[in-house]
Every structure is written in C-alpha cells, then in structure tokens.
Amino acid sequence: MYVCTKSRIYHQQQQTPPRQPQQNQNNVTKEINKPKGRMSAYTFFVQTCRDEHRKKHPNENVNFTEFSKKCAEKWKTMNDGEKKRFTELAEVDKQRYEREMAVYMPGEKRKKKKKDPNAPKRPLSAFFWYCKEERPKLKHINPSLSVGEIAKELGDRWNHTQPDGKHPYEEQATRDKERYEKEMGDYKQANKKTRQTHSHHSQQQQSNQHQQQQQQQQQQQQQVQQQQQIHHHNQNSANSNQTSNDNSQQQYTQPYSMQTFNPMQSFQPQAFAPMNNFQDNVGGITSLFPHYNGYPVQLQMPHNN
C-alpha cells in the first residue's frame, strides 16, 4: 500500500499560502474562499488507499461502497504505530486550518430571498439522486466521517462512475425535471390569476380613494363659498349701516335756519281794528286794543278799591 509521507504533505502545505478572502464587485466576500476544513487521520488513510488503488488500476470501475468497507475494516485492525503517520498528518492539517482561520475575514451574509412555500421544489440533478441513495450507506460504513468528508467522498465516487452506472440517476433527474416544469407552469398560472385579482382590487381601492378625495374637495369648495358669501353679506350690512349712520349724523349736524321778519315792517295794526269794538263786560273796558294813529296805546285797567 502506498502511503504519502508526512514531509511531502507538510512541504506542500508550507508552500501554499493561506487563502485570502476575495471580494466581488458588490464588496461582498464570497464564502467559497473560506478555509478548507481540517481532515481527520482516517480521512488521510482513505485518501491514501484510494490514490494507490487508482494508480494500480486506472481503468477499473471501483465499487466505492465495497472499497470504503474494506478501508474501514483495515483501519480497525491497525495499531497506534501504524496510525501514527496519519495522526501526524491530521495534526499538521489542523495547524494549517487554524492558521488560515486566524486571517480569514468572513464576508457579509446576503439576505436570502424569502421563498414561497407554495412554489414547486426544484428538480434534483443526477448527482443528487446518487448522493441521496449512497449517503446512508457510506455513513453506515464510516460513522466517523463528517458531513464535508462524506460529500467529498461521494463526489469522487461519482466522478469515477461509468456512464452506465450514472444512467439510472440521469433518468430520475429527467423525470424530476418534467415534474418541476409541469408544476411550475401551474404555479405561474395560479400566481397570474392571483395578481390579476389583486390588481383589480387595487384599482377599485384607488378609484374609491379618488372619489373620496373629489368629494372632500367639493365639500371644501362649498365651505369656502359659504364662508365667502357670509363674509360678503356681513360686509354689505356693515357698509349699509355705516351709510345710514353717516346720513343721520349729517342731518343732525346741518345748521337749522329760521326765517326772520322785521317786526316794524311786517306788523299791520289794521288787522286788529275789528277788535276795538270788543266790550269786556267784566272789566268795563270799552276798547281792548285802543290805537293811536294805528299804534297801540297803554291800556287803562280799572282798580278795585
């Protein structure tokens, strides 16, 4: 069995600088640049056995399930001395991992788009159908393998599987793709009807809101017109009262003119001539207004002794 030496792997790891995280145009660090996970001693052992077998039998279609089973049985029979070199390789790889993680800057996590729970499930590829069948078997044979190690092992197995061995999984992938296309067509049609319904309701809401706005504007205009009419009416009433007050004040403030007569020119004693014959039985006065040359004379009043 071919076994990689510790010095050769360590030399390669020393020459390989730690991978630095790269950033894309949107300044978002890609998680693919995250340092590779450390490998266990058993993983180094299986990898060494697989590489040696490929070199000896490059054209052989390997049954990886049986191959992994034989590796697991061999690993259980090995003592600590035989496992030591793989344990040391695992320790070196652990130091590499810790060194790379010390300078690794995790990128910003992108917000995942919320998935519609009613959307059809995406179709699985032939490789995923293969992994779905082989993963439980590999996990049962090698329970100590991590998720990453199992995925890597399944990938290696798939790459070395002959086309005839891939054919059943490719047929499953084809049927699953047809299922997805049919369900996606129905899903899009249902979403289209839903969007049309929402659009109709939205248009109705917008129309109702527009009518309400128009009614509010009309009410506001009517209120403004009423206020203007009330203002004009009050202003006209105030102007009318002011005009009436001004006329009254002008009437009372004008000087009153009385016609005057000259008493000497306008007095006519002849108008009292008929009264000269008036007899007062009480007073014994023969003439009430005696005149002399047309002018009244002093009256002689009787005196009672």
Secondary structure, 3 states (H helix, E strand, C coil): CCCCCHHHHHHHHHHCCCCCCCECCCCCECHHHCCCCCCCHHHHHHHHHHHHHHHHCCCCCCCHHHHHHHHHHHHHHCCHHHHHHHHHHHHHHHHHHHHHHHHCCCCCCCCCCCCCCCCCCCCCCHHHHHHHHHHHHHHHHCCCCCHHHHHHHHHHHHHCCCHHHHHHHHHHHHHHHHHHHHHHHHHHHHHHHHHHHHHHHHHHHHHHHHHHHHHHHHHHHHHHHHHHHHHHHHHHHHHHHHHHHHHHHHHHHCCCCCCCCCHHHHCCHHHHHHHHHCCECCCCECCCCCEECCEECCCCCCCCC
